[in-house]
């Protein structure tokens, strides 16, 4: 049986970009990828027919609206 780790909501929200990409593992191949640009994406490493594959599930970006100080997440309306 494989060991499973759990990322907390606090850890995910608090992950800050660094000069190198980061991988915060959650277990069973799932991890949060934090790019140096600040983009966070959920990724899964898995094997299919003996070959390793990588699937990006969700990309989370925060945009600033013009003339406004509030942040808008992708997939939401203002």
C-alpha angles and dihedrals in degrees: 000000000000122000115250125210125192125218112211124225088245092055092049095047092043096052106118127194119257132187089273130047115265131211117202107192123217098178140264091052096306117125142159112240115207113193123206087249090062097253112141122203135174113232135183126205113205141154125243121181089347095306125112115241133187123211124189109211108179134009115202119198131167118213129192114227118229113265092004134096097209123099122235123204122215112264095030129099127226 
